[in-house]
Amino acid sequence: MISRPRRRVIAAAALLLALPVVGWLVLLNLGVVAAPGDPIKSPFNNSDRISSIVVVEGKDGVLRARFKNWEEGDPQLTADQFYKELQERQRTKSWLFLLLDVTSWTGVVWVIFGFLGQAIFMARFVVQWRASEKVISVVVPPVFWWLSLLGSSMLMVYFVWRWEIIGVLGQSTGWVIYIRNLWFIYGASKSSAE
């Protein structure tokens, strides 16, 4: 039989895994996000950049850049028009958008989410350091592993939004370790109580 603390670890891990899926399903039913295979709807553009560009040949034989997920529809621009549009977007970007490498306030919110995830992930070391200083020995409290799990989950979501495979792989590999260590911690507390 699984102990009560271990059931809490399983429930927390399941909640962290299910939350993004449930959130997406709610947004899908509200019509805010597109179904799989459909073009992504505005304000949730892949990574908040001009990332969906298809080059098509027009009836006149001229190659045009066709933008999907464009704010004003799905226009087809010639190479010169495309270049001018990119220059104009670059010129009118605010310093904050340039610094964060985004094109809208939605992107700024995503970057703040990523910073928050990194802050939580970093806070685990502060917690571990303080716990070790109290007993003047190396100690890793359970909250270290909870912060690791929460921070890495947030960072993984952020890296998926950014389409950064290295970040996704880097954060997802720690998940097994964090959950396994919590499993040991809460299993050991049951064993020592008996």
N, C-alpha and C positions, 0 to 999 in steps of 0.2 A: 504494500500500500504506500502511496506517495504521501509524504508528510505535508502538513499545512504550509510551512515556509517554502517548500519546493513547489507546491501548487501555486503559490504567489509568484514565484519566479516564472513558471510556465505561463501564468495568466498575464504577467507584465510583458513577456516576450511576445505572446500572441497579440496583445493589444498594440504593441509597437509595430508589429508586422501588418495587422489588419487596418490600422488607422488610415494610412494613405489610400488603401483600396476603398474603404468605406467613404472617405472624403471624396474620392474621384467619382464613385457611383452616385453620391448625392449631387455633386456638381453636374454630372451627366444627365440625371433626371430633371434638374432645374434648367437644362439647356445651356449652361454656361460653358461647358467643354464639349468637344466633338467625340463621337464614337470612334473606336479604333478603325483606322483606314480612311477616315474622313479628314479633310483639311482642318488644321488646328484653328480654333476660333480666336479672334482678337479678344480680350487682353492677354490670353495665355499663349503667346507665340513662343515656340520651342525654347529658345534661349534668349529671347528678347533682342534678337539681331535679325538682319536680313539674311536668313539662312535657307530659304526655300526659293531657289532661283533655277529656272529651267530655260535653256536656250532652245528656241524654236525658229524654224525657217518660215517666213511669211510667204503669201502667195506671190509676192513680187521678188522672191528669192533672197531677201534681206534677212540676215539673222537678227533675232530680237531676244532680249532677256525678258522672260515672263516671270513675274513675282507672284508667288502664292503667299497668302497670309498678309497681303498688303492692306493698309488701312482703308484705302479708297477703292478696293475691289481687287481685280486680278489683271493689271495692265500689262501690255507688251511694249517694251521700250527698245529703241535702237541702241547701239553701243554708245553713241554720243549722248543720247538722252540719259542712259544709265549712268554714265560717268558724271554728267552734270548733277543728277539726282544724288549720287553718293557724295559729291563735293558739297552740295547744299546741306545735306544731312550732317555732314562732318562740321561744317561752318556754324550751323545753328545749334549744335549740341552744347549743353551746359558743361561747365568744368566738372560737375559732379558726375554726369553721365559718362564723360570721357575717362575720369578717374576710375569709375567702377566698371567700365566697358559694357554699358547698357544703353538702351535707346528710349526707355520710358520709366515712369515712376513705379510700374509693376516690377521692373528689373531692380530698382533700388530696394524695394521691399524684399525681393528674393536675396539680394546681397546682405541686407540686414539679418535675414533669417540665417544665412550662412555664417555671418560673424557671431551670432548668438550661439549657434551650434559649436563653433570653434571655442567660444568663451566657456561653454559648459564642459567641453572636452578638456580644456586647459585647467578648469577648476578642480578637476580630479587630482591633479598633482599638488595643488595647494592643500586640499583635504588630507592627502596622504602625508605630506610634509608636516602638517600640524599634528596629526595623530602620532607620527613618529617622534616628534619633539616632546610630546607629553610623557611618553614612556622611555625616552632616550634609547630607542631601538627601532629597527625597521618594522613598520606595521602597515598593512594594507587593509583598511576598513572596508566593509561591504559597500558603503556609499561610493567608494572609488569605482567599483565595478558598475554600480547603477549609473553614475555620471558618465562612465565610458560608454555604456549602452545607449543612453539618451543622446549624448553628444555625437557619437558615431552615426546614429540613426538620422539625426538632423543633417549632418554633413553629407551622408549618403544621398538624402533627398535633394540637397542643394547641388551636389555633383551630377545627379541625374538631370536636373534642370539645365545645368551648364553643358551637358553632354561631355563630361570629363571622365573617361573610362578609368584612368589611373586613380583618380580620387574615389570612384565607386568601388573599385577593387581593393584599394587600400583600406577603406572603412569597413567594407563588408567582411573582410577576412577576420577582423577582430571580434566580430559578433559571436562566433562559436566559442572563443576563449572567454569572453565576458559572461556569457550565459552558463558555460560549464563551471567557471569559478563561483558564480552565485549558487549554482547547484551544489557544489562541494560545501560552500559556507553554510547554507541552510540545511543541508543533510547532516553536516558535522554537528550543528547545534542540537539536532534531534538525538543523534547518537550519544553526545555528552550528557544529555538530560536523562537518558535511560540508565 
